[in-house]
Amino acid sequence: MPVVGPGFTSFWYSEDMEEQVVVSDGQFILLNSNTRRVERLGDTIEEAKDALKLLGKFEAFPDFQ
């Protein structure tokens, strides 16, 4: 995955391109481009996947699966 900026190492877009999962400084974060909401998903990819499942958004990120 490409580098987005300082501290950002990876990112995945949702199918509708409205949200992104970003790895920043070792933390997985969910960003919403419309609402500008930021939600921490966890420190590991497993925690992030579990958090997305709890939020009902896991299926929106097929490249992250």
Stockholm file with secondary structure:
# STOCKHOLM 1.0

chainA/1-65         MPVVGPGFTSFWYSEDMEEQVVVSDGQFILLNSNTRRVERLGDTIEEAKDALKLLGKFEAFPDFQ
#=GR chainA/1-65 SS CCCCSTTEEEEEECTTSSEEEEEETTEEEEEETTTCCEEEEESSHHHHHHHHHHHTCGGGCGGGC
#=GC SS_cons        CCCCSTTEEEEEECTTSSEEEEEETTEEEEEETTTCCEEEEESSHHHHHHHHHHHTCGGGCGGGC
//
